[in-house]
Structure formats: structure tokens, C-alpha cells
């Protein structure tokens, strides 16, 4: 299993959670909420690698391109976490604001794999 390169994203990374719940509303105003599925609360991270070297940006982009070819996941440890999880990156952008400097914006989606 491939591990994401050890290049840290900038502060301000954003984590999104949307638990998969089913809601049943009864006629008297009550409702019941039930978890749906085994992995019902997968995370999505929006990351920015700002003003990194062109070499680091090429490393990140080559890594993501290689995973995009066959859809394989990779290991990555989110900021502040002591464990790594499985992720895919469905989209990313690269901008080059200055010579030999680049910024990569990427979205990492957690996937339920062993």
C-alpha cells in the first residue's frame, strides 16, 4: 500500500463529516434516527499545500496521478491524528504563482478498506 509523501499541508485544512443516518418521522411529531451502514461517518479533508517547492509539488502530483490511473487508495495520517487511514483523491489543482513555487489544493476522501 502506498503512503502519501511526508509533505505537510498548510494550517487551515478543513475536515467535513456527514454521518449517514436514516430518519423516520412519526405522525405525532416524534422521530427516530438510525445509523445506516457500517462505515457511516467517513471524513473528507480539503487540503492546501501552499508555496511549496516545484520539486515537492511534482512529487505530490506524480503520487496522485499514479493512484488516479487505477483508482487505488493510499495511506495518509490527518493532522492531529495518531493513526493513518485509507484515502482517495478525486480532484486536485496546481497553481504556480512564482518561479519554482507551487500551490496544490486537494480533496482527500476516506474510503472503507482494510
Chimera marker file (.cmm) of the C-alpha trace (Angstrom):
<marker_set name="trace">
<marker id="1" x="0.000" y="0.000" z="0.000" r="1" g="1" b="0" radius="0.5"/>
<marker id="2" x="1.344" y="3.405" z="-0.948" r="1" g="1" b="0" radius="0.5"/>
<marker id="3" x="1.755" y="6.109" z="1.661" r="1" g="1" b="0" radius="0.5"/>
<marker id="4" x="1.273" y="9.790" z="0.830" r="1" g="1" b="0" radius="0.5"/>
<marker id="5" x="4.612" y="11.668" z="0.723" r="1" g="1" b="0" radius="0.5"/>
<marker id="6" x="5.639" y="13.274" z="4.014" r="1" g="1" b="0" radius="0.5"/>
<marker id="7" x="4.780" y="16.816" z="2.933" r="1" g="1" b="0" radius="0.5"/>
<marker id="8" x="2.511" y="18.549" z="5.424" r="1" g="1" b="0" radius="0.5"/>
<marker id="9" x="-0.469" y="20.653" z="4.321" r="1" g="1" b="0" radius="0.5"/>
<marker id="10" x="-0.826" y="24.250" z="5.492" r="1" g="1" b="0" radius="0.5"/>
<marker id="11" x="-2.794" y="25.193" z="8.570" r="1" g="1" b="0" radius="0.5"/>
<marker id="12" x="-6.420" y="25.842" z="7.822" r="1" g="1" b="0" radius="0.5"/>
<marker id="13" x="-7.058" y="22.350" z="6.472" r="1" g="1" b="0" radius="0.5"/>
<marker id="14" x="-10.767" y="21.645" z="6.573" r="1" g="1" b="0" radius="0.5"/>
<marker id="15" x="-12.397" y="18.370" z="7.650" r="1" g="1" b="0" radius="0.5"/>
<marker id="16" x="-16.003" y="17.603" z="6.760" r="1" g="1" b="0" radius="0.5"/>
<marker id="17" x="-18.216" y="14.948" z="8.326" r="1" g="1" b="0" radius="0.5"/>
<marker id="18" x="-21.673" y="13.897" z="7.258" r="1" g="1" b="0" radius="0.5"/>
<marker id="19" x="-22.926" y="10.867" z="9.173" r="1" g="1" b="0" radius="0.5"/>
<marker id="20" x="-25.173" y="8.608" z="7.135" r="1" g="1" b="0" radius="0.5"/>
<marker id="21" x="-28.377" y="8.474" z="9.179" r="1" g="1" b="0" radius="0.5"/>
<marker id="22" x="-31.897" y="7.486" z="8.313" r="1" g="1" b="0" radius="0.5"/>
<marker id="23" x="-34.681" y="9.495" z="9.915" r="1" g="1" b="0" radius="0.5"/>
<marker id="24" x="-38.183" y="8.183" z="10.454" r="1" g="1" b="0" radius="0.5"/>
<marker id="25" x="-40.816" y="10.766" z="11.375" r="1" g="1" b="0" radius="0.5"/>
<marker id="26" x="-43.974" y="9.673" z="13.097" r="1" g="1" b="0" radius="0.5"/>
<marker id="27" x="-47.334" y="11.380" z="12.872" r="1" g="1" b="0" radius="0.5"/>
<marker id="28" x="-47.225" y="12.612" z="16.464" r="1" g="1" b="0" radius="0.5"/>
<marker id="29" x="-44.055" y="14.701" z="15.950" r="1" g="1" b="0" radius="0.5"/>
<marker id="30" x="-41.544" y="12.163" z="17.221" r="1" g="1" b="0" radius="0.5"/>
<marker id="31" x="-38.726" y="10.873" z="15.063" r="1" g="1" b="0" radius="0.5"/>
<marker id="32" x="-36.167" y="8.079" z="15.192" r="1" g="1" b="0" radius="0.5"/>
<marker id="33" x="-32.627" y="8.343" z="13.843" r="1" g="1" b="0" radius="0.5"/>
<marker id="34" x="-30.691" y="5.208" z="12.864" r="1" g="1" b="0" radius="0.5"/>
<marker id="35" x="-27.138" y="4.727" z="11.654" r="1" g="1" b="0" radius="0.5"/>
<marker id="36" x="-27.120" y="3.404" z="8.105" r="1" g="1" b="0" radius="0.5"/>
<marker id="37" x="-24.254" y="1.104" z="7.169" r="1" g="1" b="0" radius="0.5"/>
<marker id="38" x="-21.077" y="0.012" z="8.890" r="1" g="1" b="0" radius="0.5"/>
<marker id="39" x="-18.935" y="2.959" z="7.829" r="1" g="1" b="0" radius="0.5"/>
<marker id="40" x="-21.493" y="5.706" z="8.117" r="1" g="1" b="0" radius="0.5"/>
<marker id="41" x="-19.215" y="8.612" z="9.084" r="1" g="1" b="0" radius="0.5"/>
<marker id="42" x="-16.401" y="8.850" z="6.549" r="1" g="1" b="0" radius="0.5"/>
<marker id="43" x="-14.357" y="12.064" z="6.502" r="1" g="1" b="0" radius="0.5"/>
<marker id="44" x="-13.437" y="14.442" z="3.690" r="1" g="1" b="0" radius="0.5"/>
<marker id="45" x="-10.401" y="16.729" z="4.007" r="1" g="1" b="0" radius="0.5"/>
<marker id="46" x="-9.805" y="19.857" z="1.923" r="1" g="1" b="0" radius="0.5"/>
<marker id="47" x="-6.067" y="20.489" z="1.938" r="1" g="1" b="0" radius="0.5"/>
<marker id="48" x="-3.765" y="23.226" z="0.693" r="1" g="1" b="0" radius="0.5"/>
<marker id="49" x="-0.038" y="22.809" z="0.177" r="1" g="1" b="0" radius="0.5"/>
<marker id="50" x="0.823" y="26.484" z="-0.291" r="1" g="1" b="0" radius="0.5"/>
<marker id="51" x="4.072" y="27.907" z="-1.639" r="1" g="1" b="0" radius="0.5"/>
<marker id="52" x="5.890" y="24.584" z="-1.722" r="1" g="1" b="0" radius="0.5"/>
<marker id="53" x="8.867" y="23.942" z="-3.963" r="1" g="1" b="0" radius="0.5"/>
<marker id="54" x="8.268" y="22.851" z="-7.528" r="1" g="1" b="0" radius="0.5"/>
<marker id="55" x="10.007" y="19.572" z="-6.637" r="1" g="1" b="0" radius="0.5"/>
<marker id="56" x="7.572" y="18.869" z="-3.761" r="1" g="1" b="0" radius="0.5"/>
<marker id="57" x="4.604" y="19.785" z="-5.929" r="1" g="1" b="0" radius="0.5"/>
<marker id="58" x="5.823" y="17.413" z="-8.653" r="1" g="1" b="0" radius="0.5"/>
<marker id="59" x="6.200" y="14.661" z="-6.031" r="1" g="1" b="0" radius="0.5"/>
<marker id="60" x="2.621" y="15.165" z="-4.803" r="1" g="1" b="0" radius="0.5"/>
<marker id="61" x="1.194" y="15.392" z="-8.297" r="1" g="1" b="0" radius="0.5"/>
<marker id="62" x="3.047" y="12.289" z="-9.538" r="1" g="1" b="0" radius="0.5"/>
<marker id="63" x="1.827" y="10.359" z="-6.489" r="1" g="1" b="0" radius="0.5"/>
<marker id="64" x="-1.807" y="11.407" z="-7.043" r="1" g="1" b="0" radius="0.5"/>
<marker id="65" x="-1.601" y="10.777" z="-10.800" r="1" g="1" b="0" radius="0.5"/>
<marker id="66" x="-0.336" y="7.234" z="-10.189" r="1" g="1" b="0" radius="0.5"/>
<marker id="67" x="-3.276" y="6.480" z="-7.850" r="1" g="1" b="0" radius="0.5"/>
<marker id="68" x="-5.789" y="8.076" z="-10.241" r="1" g="1" b="0" radius="0.5"/>
<marker id="69" x="-4.794" y="5.730" z="-13.072" r="1" g="1" b="0" radius="0.5"/>
<marker id="70" x="-6.166" y="2.633" z="-11.366" r="1" g="1" b="0" radius="0.5"/>
<marker id="71" x="-8.265" y="4.122" z="-8.542" r="1" g="1" b="0" radius="0.5"/>
<marker id="72" x="-6.184" y="2.667" z="-5.720" r="1" g="1" b="0" radius="0.5"/>
<marker id="73" x="-6.287" y="4.174" z="-2.276" r="1" g="1" b="0" radius="0.5"/>
<marker id="74" x="-3.330" y="5.365" z="-0.223" r="1" g="1" b="0" radius="0.5"/>
<marker id="75" x="-2.446" y="5.740" z="3.434" r="1" g="1" b="0" radius="0.5"/>
<marker id="76" x="-2.415" y="9.222" z="4.959" r="1" g="1" b="0" radius="0.5"/>
<marker id="77" x="-2.385" y="10.491" z="8.524" r="1" g="1" b="0" radius="0.5"/>
<marker id="78" x="-4.633" y="13.538" z="9.051" r="1" g="1" b="0" radius="0.5"/>
<marker id="79" x="-3.300" y="16.499" z="11.038" r="1" g="1" b="0" radius="0.5"/>
<marker id="80" x="-3.589" y="15.874" z="14.777" r="1" g="1" b="0" radius="0.5"/>
<marker id="81" x="-4.324" y="12.172" z="14.323" r="1" g="1" b="0" radius="0.5"/>
<marker id="82" x="-2.204" y="9.355" z="15.698" r="1" g="1" b="0" radius="0.5"/>
<marker id="83" x="-3.380" y="6.836" z="13.084" r="1" g="1" b="0" radius="0.5"/>
<marker id="84" x="-3.379" y="6.699" z="9.306" r="1" g="1" b="0" radius="0.5"/>
<marker id="85" x="-6.418" y="5.769" z="7.230" r="1" g="1" b="0" radius="0.5"/>
<marker id="86" x="-7.190" y="4.864" z="3.604" r="1" g="1" b="0" radius="0.5"/>
<marker id="87" x="-7.945" y="7.751" z="1.219" r="1" g="1" b="0" radius="0.5"/>
<marker id="88" x="-8.582" y="8.597" z="-2.413" r="1" g="1" b="0" radius="0.5"/>
<marker id="89" x="-8.105" y="11.982" z="-4.029" r="1" g="1" b="0" radius="0.5"/>
<marker id="90" x="-10.821" y="12.573" z="-6.637" r="1" g="1" b="0" radius="0.5"/>
<marker id="91" x="-9.610" y="16.073" z="-7.541" r="1" g="1" b="0" radius="0.5"/>
<marker id="92" x="-6.733" y="18.476" z="-7.111" r="1" g="1" b="0" radius="0.5"/>
<marker id="93" x="-5.436" y="21.682" z="-8.673" r="1" g="1" b="0" radius="0.5"/>
<marker id="94" x="-1.955" y="23.084" z="-9.032" r="1" g="1" b="0" radius="0.5"/>
<marker id="95" x="-1.103" y="26.741" z="-9.435" r="1" g="1" b="0" radius="0.5"/>
<marker id="96" x="2.324" y="28.264" z="-9.965" r="1" g="1" b="0" radius="0.5"/>
<marker id="97" x="2.257" y="31.799" z="-8.516" r="1" g="1" b="0" radius="0.5"/>
<marker id="98" x="6.039" y="32.374" z="-8.740" r="1" g="1" b="0" radius="0.5"/>
<marker id="99" x="9.067" y="30.770" z="-10.331" r="1" g="1" b="0" radius="0.5"/>
<marker id="100" x="9.930" y="27.434" z="-8.659" r="1" g="1" b="0" radius="0.5"/>
<marker id="101" x="6.994" y="27.767" z="-6.234" r="1" g="1" b="0" radius="0.5"/>
<marker id="102" x="3.641" y="25.994" z="-6.461" r="1" g="1" b="0" radius="0.5"/>
<marker id="103" x="0.384" y="25.585" z="-4.564" r="1" g="1" b="0" radius="0.5"/>
<marker id="104" x="-1.679" y="22.402" z="-4.617" r="1" g="1" b="0" radius="0.5"/>
<marker id="105" x="-5.289" y="22.233" z="-3.445" r="1" g="1" b="0" radius="0.5"/>
<marker id="106" x="-6.556" y="18.686" z="-2.952" r="1" g="1" b="0" radius="0.5"/>
<marker id="107" x="-9.609" y="16.864" z="-1.638" r="1" g="1" b="0" radius="0.5"/>
<marker id="108" x="-8.999" y="13.601" z="0.246" r="1" g="1" b="0" radius="0.5"/>
<marker id="109" x="-11.988" y="11.291" z="0.768" r="1" g="1" b="0" radius="0.5"/>
<marker id="110" x="-11.760" y="8.493" z="3.337" r="1" g="1" b="0" radius="0.5"/>
<marker id="111" x="-12.602" y="5.038" z="1.990" r="1" g="1" b="0" radius="0.5"/>
<marker id="112" x="-13.603" y="1.929" z="3.972" r="1" g="1" b="0" radius="0.5"/>
<marker id="113" x="-10.880" y="-0.543" z="3.082" r="1" g="1" b="0" radius="0.5"/>
<marker id="114" x="-8.889" y="-2.934" z="5.296" r="1" g="1" b="0" radius="0.5"/>
<link id1="1" id2="2" r="1" g="1" b="0" radius="0.2"/>
<link id1="2" id2="3" r="1" g="1" b="0" radius="0.2"/>
<link id1="3" id2="4" r="1" g="1" b="0" radius="0.2"/>
<link id1="4" id2="5" r="1" g="1" b="0" radius="0.2"/>
<link id1="5" id2="6" r="1" g="1" b="0" radius="0.2"/>
<link id1="6" id2="7" r="1" g="1" b="0" radius="0.2"/>
<link id1="7" id2="8" r="1" g="1" b="0" radius="0.2"/>
<link id1="8" id2="9" r="1" g="1" b="0" radius="0.2"/>
<link id1="9" id2="10" r="1" g="1" b="0" radius="0.2"/>
<link id1="10" id2="11" r="1" g="1" b="0" radius="0.2"/>
<link id1="11" id2="12" r="1" g="1" b="0" radius="0.2"/>
<link id1="12" id2="13" r="1" g="1" b="0" radius="0.2"/>
<link id1="13" id2="14" r="1" g="1" b="0" radius="0.2"/>
<link id1="14" id2="15" r="1" g="1" b="0" radius="0.2"/>
<link id1="15" id2="16" r="1" g="1" b="0" radius="0.2"/>
<link id1="16" id2="17" r="1" g="1" b="0" radius="0.2"/>
<link id1="17" id2="18" r="1" g="1" b="0" radius="0.2"/>
<link id1="18" id2="19" r="1" g="1" b="0" radius="0.2"/>
<link id1="19" id2="20" r="1" g="1" b="0" radius="0.2"/>
<link id1="20" id2="21" r="1" g="1" b="0" radius="0.2"/>
<link id1="21" id2="22" r="1" g="1" b="0" radius="0.2"/>
<link id1="22" id2="23" r="1" g="1" b="0" radius="0.2"/>
<link id1="23" id2="24" r="1" g="1" b="0" radius="0.2"/>
<link id1="24" id2="25" r="1" g="1" b="0" radius="0.2"/>
<link id1="25" id2="26" r="1" g="1" b="0" radius="0.2"/>
<link id1="26" id2="27" r="1" g="1" b="0" radius="0.2"/>
<link id1="27" id2="28" r="1" g="1" b="0" radius="0.2"/>
<link id1="28" id2="29" r="1" g="1" b="0" radius="0.2"/>
<link id1="29" id2="30" r="1" g="1" b="0" radius="0.2"/>
<link id1="30" id2="31" r="1" g="1" b="0" radius="0.2"/>
<link id1="31" id2="32" r="1" g="1" b="0" radius="0.2"/>
<link id1="32" id2="33" r="1" g="1" b="0" radius="0.2"/>
<link id1="33" id2="34" r="1" g="1" b="0" radius="0.2"/>
<link id1="34" id2="35" r="1" g="1" b="0" radius="0.2"/>
<link id1="35" id2="36" r="1" g="1" b="0" radius="0.2"/>
<link id1="36" id2="37" r="1" g="1" b="0" radius="0.2"/>
<link id1="37" id2="38" r="1" g="1" b="0" radius="0.2"/>
<link id1="38" id2="39" r="1" g="1" b="0" radius="0.2"/>
<link id1="39" id2="40" r="1" g="1" b="0" radius="0.2"/>
<link id1="40" id2="41" r="1" g="1" b="0" radius="0.2"/>
<link id1="41" id2="42" r="1" g="1" b="0" radius="0.2"/>
<link id1="42" id2="43" r="1" g="1" b="0" radius="0.2"/>
<link id1="43" id2="44" r="1" g="1" b="0" radius="0.2"/>
<link id1="44" id2="45" r="1" g="1" b="0" radius="0.2"/>
<link id1="45" id2="46" r="1" g="1" b="0" radius="0.2"/>
<link id1="46" id2="47" r="1" g="1" b="0" radius="0.2"/>
<link id1="47" id2="48" r="1" g="1" b="0" radius="0.2"/>
<link id1="48" id2="49" r="1" g="1" b="0" radius="0.2"/>
<link id1="49" id2="50" r="1" g="1" b="0" radius="0.2"/>
<link id1="50" id2="51" r="1" g="1" b="0" radius="0.2"/>
<link id1="51" id2="52" r="1" g="1" b="0" radius="0.2"/>
<link id1="52" id2="53" r="1" g="1" b="0" radius="0.2"/>
<link id1="53" id2="54" r="1" g="1" b="0" radius="0.2"/>
<link id1="54" id2="55" r="1" g="1" b="0" radius="0.2"/>
<link id1="55" id2="56" r="1" g="1" b="0" radius="0.2"/>
<link id1="56" id2="57" r="1" g="1" b="0" radius="0.2"/>
<link id1="57" id2="58" r="1" g="1" b="0" radius="0.2"/>
<link id1="58" id2="59" r="1" g="1" b="0" radius="0.2"/>
<link id1="59" id2="60" r="1" g="1" b="0" radius="0.2"/>
<link id1="60" id2="61" r="1" g="1" b="0" radius="0.2"/>
<link id1="61" id2="62" r="1" g="1" b="0" radius="0.2"/>
<link id1="62" id2="63" r="1" g="1" b="0" radius="0.2"/>
<link id1="63" id2="64" r="1" g="1" b="0" radius="0.2"/>
<link id1="64" id2="65" r="1" g="1" b="0" radius="0.2"/>
<link id1="65" id2="66" r="1" g="1" b="0" radius="0.2"/>
<link id1="66" id2="67" r="1" g="1" b="0" radius="0.2"/>
<link id1="67" id2="68" r="1" g="1" b="0" radius="0.2"/>
<link id1="68" id2="69" r="1" g="1" b="0" radius="0.2"/>
<link id1="69" id2="70" r="1" g="1" b="0" radius="0.2"/>
<link id1="70" id2="71" r="1" g="1" b="0" radius="0.2"/>
<link id1="71" id2="72" r="1" g="1" b="0" radius="0.2"/>
<link id1="72" id2="73" r="1" g="1" b="0" radius="0.2"/>
<link id1="73" id2="74" r="1" g="1" b="0" radius="0.2"/>
<link id1="74" id2="75" r="1" g="1" b="0" radius="0.2"/>
<link id1="75" id2="76" r="1" g="1" b="0" radius="0.2"/>
<link id1="76" id2="77" r="1" g="1" b="0" radius="0.2"/>
<link id1="77" id2="78" r="1" g="1" b="0" radius="0.2"/>
<link id1="78" id2="79" r="1" g="1" b="0" radius="0.2"/>
<link id1="79" id2="80" r="1" g="1" b="0" radius="0.2"/>
<link id1="80" id2="81" r="1" g="1" b="0" radius="0.2"/>
<link id1="81" id2="82" r="1" g="1" b="0" radius="0.2"/>
<link id1="82" id2="83" r="1" g="1" b="0" radius="0.2"/>
<link id1="83" id2="84" r="1" g="1" b="0" radius="0.2"/>
<link id1="84" id2="85" r="1" g="1" b="0" radius="0.2"/>
<link id1="85" id2="86" r="1" g="1" b="0" radius="0.2"/>
<link id1="86" id2="87" r="1" g="1" b="0" radius="0.2"/>
<link id1="87" id2="88" r="1" g="1" b="0" radius="0.2"/>
<link id1="88" id2="89" r="1" g="1" b="0" radius="0.2"/>
<link id1="89" id2="90" r="1" g="1" b="0" radius="0.2"/>
<link id1="90" id2="91" r="1" g="1" b="0" radius="0.2"/>
<link id1="91" id2="92" r="1" g="1" b="0" radius="0.2"/>
<link id1="92" id2="93" r="1" g="1" b="0" radius="0.2"/>
<link id1="93" id2="94" r="1" g="1" b="0" radius="0.2"/>
<link id1="94" id2="95" r="1" g="1" b="0" radius="0.2"/>
<link id1="95" id2="96" r="1" g="1" b="0" radius="0.2"/>
<link id1="96" id2="97" r="1" g="1" b="0" radius="0.2"/>
<link id1="97" id2="98" r="1" g="1" b="0" radius="0.2"/>
<link id1="98" id2="99" r="1" g="1" b="0" radius="0.2"/>
<link id1="99" id2="100" r="1" g="1" b="0" radius="0.2"/>
<link id1="100" id2="101" r="1" g="1" b="0" radius="0.2"/>
<link id1="101" id2="102" r="1" g="1" b="0" radius="0.2"/>
<link id1="102" id2="103" r="1" g="1" b="0" radius="0.2"/>
<link id1="103" id2="104" r="1" g="1" b="0" radius="0.2"/>
<link id1="104" id2="105" r="1" g="1" b="0" radius="0.2"/>
<link id1="105" id2="106" r="1" g="1" b="0" radius="0.2"/>
<link id1="106" id2="107" r="1" g="1" b="0" radius="0.2"/>
<link id1="107" id2="108" r="1" g="1" b="0" radius="0.2"/>
<link id1="108" id2="109" r="1" g="1" b="0" radius="0.2"/>
<link id1="109" id2="110" r="1" g="1" b="0" radius="0.2"/>
<link id1="110" id2="111" r="1" g="1" b="0" radius="0.2"/>
<link id1="111" id2="112" r="1" g="1" b="0" radius="0.2"/>
<link id1="112" id2="113" r="1" g="1" b="0" radius="0.2"/>
<link id1="113" id2="114" r="1" g="1" b="0" radius="0.2"/>
</marker_set>
